[in-house]
C-alpha cells in the first residue's frame, strides 16, 4: 500500500483575475480523497505557454498524478492541447469518434457548427482519448513512466463526467492506496476558539492515526475527523466521543449544508415552516427550497422588503413600525406571527434588519413563531452586505433548529 500524491493545475487567465472562481479543484480534491489519493499541491496558471510548461515540470517532481483543467476550447486562447502534444512528443491527428461526437453535439442543439470546432477532433497521437459526452473537448491521458497526466475541460459538468467515468476508476485500478476515513460533525452557536477549548482533552487522547480539523464559517464550525489506515470502529468510537462532548451544539453528524439538516429535522418531526424576509431578500427561503423534497415541509414565504409590504402583506401594524421602526423586536415578531397564520404552518421564521456595510455595526432581528410562543433575537452583522445576509440566514437556521427541538422536548 502506498501513499499517492496528486497535483492539480488549473489553466485560465480568468482564474487569476478573479473573474471565475475555481470550484473544480475543490470538487476533484474531495473525490480523490475518498479513494485515498492526497492532493498535495494546487496551482493556477494563466493561458501562457511558459507558465504552463513550468507548472508541469514542477508538479511532476512532487506527484504521481497530475490533473489539469482548462484551455481545451476551440478559440485561439486555448493552448493546452497543442502544448501537451509537444510536451509529450506527439503529433495532432484526427480522431473520428471525437469528430462524430462534436457534430452530434451541435445537431442535438439544432445549431450550426463553427469550423473552429473541427479542431476539437484533433488529438495528440501519444494520448489516450477520454470521450466527453457533455461537450466538444475530449479529455486526454498521458503517461510518463509511472506518472499519470490527465487534461480535462474546465467546464465543471464536463470535467466531472470525465473524472467519474475514466479518471477515478483508472486511479483505483492503478494504485494501491491507503484507506482514508472521514467523519464530519457540524456545530453552530459557538465560535472556533470556544469549540477548541471544549475539545482540549478529546484532542489529547486521539490516536496518532486520527486527526481533527476545524473548518469554521459564519455561525458554523465543521469538525472533521480523518483516520488513515486505521479500523473503522476506532474512528467511529472517537467520533462518538466528539459528539458526546459537543452534544448541545450539534447541527448534523454528516457533511451536509445547514438547510438540508433543518429539512431532515422538520421531516422527522412532521412539521412545516414558512418564512417572512426583509433584509435577506428571500435568501433563507431559497436555501430551504434548494433541498430536494422541501415541498414536504416548506409551504411558502414572503419577501416584505418595504414597510408598505410588511403592513400590506404581513399585517404588521403601522403603529408598530411607527413606534419601534421596521428593524425591531416588535416588528420581527409580528412578521413571524402573521406569516405562520397566513401559511398555516407549525413554525415561521422572520428576518428584518440592516445589512449594508457602513461605519457602524448593523443589527438584524430574527423572530420565530409557533402556536405555543413567539421569540426574537437580535444579532450584530459586521461584514459586507452579502456576507451579512449569509450570517443572518445561518443564524436563523440554528435558531429554528433549537426552536423545533424545544417544542419536541
Beta strands, then each sheet from edge to edge (+ up, - down):
strand 1: 4-11
strand 2: 37-45
strand 3: 65-69
strand 4: 92-94
strand 5: 122-124
strand 6: 128-130
strand 7: 139-144
strand 8: 147-152
strand 9: 180-187
strand 10: 210-217
strand 11: 220-228
strand 12: 250-252
strand 13: 273-277
strand 14: 298-303
strand 15: 347-353
strand 16: 362-369
strand 17: 374-381
sheet 1: 2+ 1+ 3+ 8+ 7- 6+
sheet 2: 4+ 5-
sheet 3: 10+ 11- 9+ 12-
sheet 4: 14+ 13+ 15+ 16- 17+
end
